[in-house]
Amino acid sequence: MKNLRVMWAAFVLAFLALASCTNDEDANGEGKVSLNVTDAPIDEADVTGVFVTFTSVEYQMDGGSWEVFEEFDGPQTINLLELQNGETAFLGEFNGSAGNYTGLRFHLDAVAKNGSQSSNPGCYITFEDGSEEPLYVPSGEQTGYKAIGDFTVPVNGVVEVTADFDLRKSVTKAGATEMYILKPTIRVIVNDQAGEISGQVENSVEGSTYVVYAYEEGTYSEAEMDEPEGEGNRFPTAVTSTTVDAEGNYKLAFLAPGDYEVIVVEMDEEGNPVVKDQESGITLSSSQSVELDFSLEAIIQ
């Protein structure tokens, strides 16, 4: 009987040790990050392409040191301007430790300027007249282009995330020569937590350009239309934006759950914005698609 009790105690201890090892493995296990990039339109109408070359991608866990996704297959050159209305480009699926991620960092084939000469043409802008301008990315090659947004990698699972570059906010002109600069304004969205707002803009004027902006509820004001001094853009606090296509369709994709207001803007011949319609009190939950149509007969003066 005594031997039986000893054997049973040994069995229990072995089971508890195995369970502890399993829990430790789960706590320190691995998962995968499936990474995409997307964009919002740029304000300048004569721009036909914004090309960015990715050379590596890094991640940060719980505010710690930066680590490289070894599986990244680069360099990869992507025209960000093509990635609107929910379109994305796939950068890759990477192995990483399970847990909370507090940042992503993109290393780019960034333009380096030396006097009047520029090199590393992996980042550049093209225009309707066929011309091309270098796109300067401060620290884009050395320290990387940082994205903001937390996400969790599950043990033995995959989290799909999208990095929104939002060219309207990130591309600016600076200096006496008005060189183009790409500023870090990327936000990271977990795909299965994101929602979207889409619909039609009816009674638009043929030949006019219309842009739809999404704001967090209560953050839009008429001051958003003012032309900024120095570097910057109109509608600076909009979460995202999109152009209305020739059929009157629009889509505001990759929005976090929350309350929103949506603004429809027509750009006049001088490139000045005129608010044509707006709607507030739009509640969006995870993975929800909200349909919101506008009729420009209801004009806001």
Buried (B, 14 or more C-beta within 10 A) or exposed (E): EEEEEEEEEEEEEEEEEEEEEEEEEEEEBBBBBBBBBBBBBBBBEEBBBBBBBBBBBBBBBEEEEBEEBEEBEBEBEBBBBEBBBBEBBEBBBBEBBBBEBBBBBBBBBBBBEEEEEBEBEBBBBBEEEEEBBBBBBBEBBEEBBBBEBEBEBEBEEEBBBBBBBBBBBBBBEBEEEEBBBBBBBBBBBBBEBBBBBBBBBEEBEEEBBBBBBBBBEEEBEEEBBEEEEEEEBBBEEBBBBBBBBEEBEBBBBBBBEEEBBBBBBBBEEEEEBBBBBBBEEBEBEEEEEBEBEBBBEEEEE
